[in-house]
Amino acid sequence: MQLVIYLLVYPLLWMISILPFPIFYKISDGVYLLLYYVIGYRKKMVLANLKRCFPEKSEEELLLIRKKFYKHMCDLFLEMIKSLTMSQEEMKRRAKFHNLELLDKYAEQNKSVILLCGHYANYEWVLSLGQYIQHDGFGIYSPLSNKYFDKLIKKTRKRQGGTLISMFETAKTVLRNYRDNHLALYGFVNDQSPQVSHARYWRPFFGTVVPVHTAAETLAKKFDLAIVFFCVKKVKRGFYETTIVDITDNPKAYPDFEITDMYTEMLEKEIRYKPEYYLWTHNRFKHRNKVPAEYLKENTSLNS
């Protein structure tokens, strides 16, 4: 059945991916109208998330942000499809990077790097960074349930300069590269909500206490990896610019979870600048009522 679905869907995806950009974005406009006005996909959740994160904004402002978000989201997922056939030259024209010298410096020091970013702007095109750096680029991802589409997405990312590795294989891959003295960069889209049973750390995100992933910080300390943050801006439709911001080259010097705090604060600042480019359909606050009692006891001033 997986193969049947793949054979039925892939030709449509391929035909969309080869369309000229002006026609391509007309399709995105149509998808937006369908998704927003007809289907109403997760509109209540998006508005609830926005109200929670921006209580100072009026209803009118939040509804405008929601509309802008859906337009961007449709562009984003269509742009993922565009990656199937998009040339490296076209990708370089549309996804530009600043402060690459920082990664060059770490390469000269033979130092591997962890890259942290959120579901902001076009986080998928970040993997094209592999075309510019001396490190081998690895993107951490959650494998798709359909093995044929999973193979396709890995092939597509590889063509643009990055190798996808399963979140379940991350520690093993980092260990192997460390033992082989293999220069690597590991990209973490690090703002998903972890399972409560696996959560080691809770902290406020936009004023609401939630569990946060700490694996990137843990790996950086264990294998002495530098950590950088990707600050992405959507310049205009289909064009993005990313500035690489240094967090630390000595993670062991920081108390536990302080680096995770630094990253979360950077991500919040990025989102506040242009909130319509964050992926608000994620139920980021679903565990807000499950805060451990010991955390609440130590942080009595915080409202979960």
Summary of the structure (lengths in Angstrom):
residues: 304
radius of gyration: 19.8
end to end distance: 43.6
largest distance: 57.1
contacts: 897
relative contact order: 0.15
helix: 52%
strand: 18%
